Amino acid sequence: MAWMTFDSPGTEVGWQTDTQEASQALIEFAGRQCYLSWHNPSGRNNREYIENMLKQGHYSVIEHGVASFWIRGISRACSHEIVRHRHFSYSQLSQRYVASEDIEMVIPPLVADDPELVEEFRALQQQAIQVYRKAVERLSEKLADHKPFQRRKMAREAARYVLPEGSETALVMTGNFRAWRHFIHMRASQQAMPEMRLVAAQALQQLQEKFPAVFGDFSLQQLPDGTYEAISQYHEM
């Protein structure tokens, strides 16, 4: 969704690179600053240089690259897992300021192919929404002496307690490339919940397309449930 720009000071130190991608150029510049290797004594191009940094475990240089994603259509259960990754910045849909009367529900992949369970999930979710609507209405009446804006916020923040974890949400997630590699390593994994694997795999595909030098070492392998696991030859630190 969002990437960075880089106003290169390379002419000041006699440095050039072969990439047009700002984030990858900045990563190379930062690495060469560490060793003052502006004149490229090893003869590596940008992709080879970053690959060597990853091989050496010099992950701090890739922290200079940053990416943001707008993630939609996920459950609150999934978002609870996502926000546990502390090295990211998040802006998530508010259930206090935004009404949830018509919120969509997310069915977990394991349940989706069982029509009977899906029907029961939907029925319970609709029941929860009905209780939510009733609570908002009654609590708004109870708070009639408050200003309209405050009344709506207070009613919604109390009523939301009844909403299930399958409630759909959306968020903007921003992090540096090292954090994204760790996120993909942990969440595009057989041990992660399937919905998380979907999110992590889709993020990886976009990151690989935009920043192949940083994320090109990952490969996606399909699992029996149709989701994908990301495999890398490098140990994430």
N, C-alpha and C positions, 0 to 999 in steps of 0.2 A: 504493500500500500504506500509506504513512504521510505525513501532512502535519503542519503546525504550527498552533499557536494563537497568538493575539495579544490581550493584555490592553491595550486601547487607552488611552493617556493623553490622548486628544483633548479631554476636557472641560477639561483644564488650559490648553489653548492656544486653545480655541474652534474646534476642527476637527471636522468630521463627514464621513462618506463614505457612498456609497450601496451599497457592496458588503458582503455578509455573509461573504465568503471572507477568512479571516485573513491568508493570505499576500499577497493583492492589497492588502488594507488596509495592511499593514505596508510594502509597497513604496511606496504613495502617501504614507504618513506620512514615510518616509525621504526621499523626494524633496522633500516640502514643507519638511522640516527644513533642507534645503540652502539654500532661498531664503526661508524664513519666510513661505511663502504659505498660511498656515493658513486664511485667509478666502476662498480660492479666487477670486482676482480674475478669472481667465479663464473661470470658470463651467463647467469641465470635470467630467464625472462620472469615476468611478474608471477605467473602461475607456478613456475618451478621454485621461485623464491619463497612464496607462501607455503608451498608443499614442504619445503625444507624446514621452515619454521614449525610446522605441525609435527614433522618427524622428530625434531629436536625437543618437542614439548614446550616450545616457547609461545605459549598461548596468550601471554599478556598483550602481544602486538595486535591480535585480532579483536581485542576489546575496543579498538578505535573505530571499528565498523559498527554501524547501528542500523537496525531495520524495525519498522512498525507494521503491524497487521491489524486489520479490522476483522474480528472474528465474530460471526453471527450464526444463529441457528443451533447453538449448543445449549445443553441443559445447565441448570445451576449446579448440579452434581459435578459436571465436567469443569465448570468455572471454579468451583471450590478447589479442585485439584490443580488447576492452572495457576491460581494466585498464590499457591504455596511456593512457587519459584520466586525467591525474594530479590533476585537481581534484575527483575523487570519492573517497568512502570505500567500501571493499569488505570484505565478509565472505564468503569462498567455501568451499564444501564441501572438506574436507581429504581428500587421498588417503593421508595418513600415519596418520590416526586413524580413518578410516572404510574398511571393507573394500570392495574393488571387484570381488569375484568375480562378482556378479550385475549389474554396471553395464550400463545400456542404451547403445546406440550411436546416434549421430545421422548420418543419411545426408544429404549436401548436396543442396540442391534441384536442381542441375544433373544429378546422378546419379540422382535418385529416379525419373525417368521412363524409365530404361534397365534393364529387368529383369535382363539379363545382368550388367551392372556392379554392380547392387545385390546380386546373389547372390555375386559375387566379393568385394565389400566385406564382406558379412556373414561369409563364410567366413574371411577374413583377420582380422576382428575377433574371431571366436570362437577362432581359433588363438591370438591374443594373450592372450585371457582364460585359456585353458588353460595357457599358459606362466606367466601371472601366478599362477594358483592353485598350480602346481607350485613356483614360486619361493618363494611365501609359506610353503608347507609345509616345504620343504627348509631355508630360511633360519631358520625358527622352530626346527627341530631343531638347527641349527648354533648358535643363540643360547640353548640350553637353560639355560645358567647365569645368564641374566638374569631379572629379574622379569617375570611374564607381560605386564603392560602395556607395559613397555619392549621386550620381545621382539616383540610384535605390531607396535608402531610401527616398529621398525627393519626388520622383515621387509617390511612394506608399503611403506615409503619406498624400499626398494631394488627391490622387485618392480614398482612403478608405472612404472619406466622403460620397460617393454615395452608399456604401454597406448598405444593410438593417440590422435591428436588428436581423433578423432571420439567419444571417451568423453564421456558425458553428465555435466554438472555443474550446479550451482545456486549463486547468490550473491545477496546483498543489496547494492544499489547506492544510495548517497546522495549527492546533490549539490545545489548551489544552482541557481536557475533559469537563470542565465547559462551555467553549465556544461552544463545540459540542452539549452539552445538550441544551443550549439556542438556537442554530441554529435549532436543530430538533424541539424544542418546537414552534418556530416561523414559520418555513418553512414547516414542515410536518403538516400543519394546513389547515382547510377548507378555511381560509382567504388568504392563499398563492396562487400564480399562479400555475397551474397544473404541469408545467415543474419543478418548484422548489420542489413541493411535491415529484415528482419522485426521484429527486436528494437526498433530505433529507431522504426519506424512505429507499433508497438503502444504504446510509451511515449508517443509524441506524441499518439495518440488519447486516452489517458487524461488526459494533461496538459491537452489542449484542453478536455475535458469538465469538468475540475475548475477550471482556471485560464484561461478564454477570453481574458481581458485580456492575458495574457502570451504565450500560444501561439496565439491565434486567427488570427494573420496567416499561419501556415503552411497550405498546401494540399497534399494528397496526390494525386499523379498516378501512375496504374498504368503499370508498365513491361511490356515483352513477356513477361518471365518470370513475371508475376503478382505480383511484389513492388511496393512503392511508393516513389516518390521524394518527399521533402518540399521544397517550394518556398516561399521567403519573399521579400518585397520588400525586406527589410532586410539589410544586410551585417553578418554576425556578427563581433564583435571579442572 
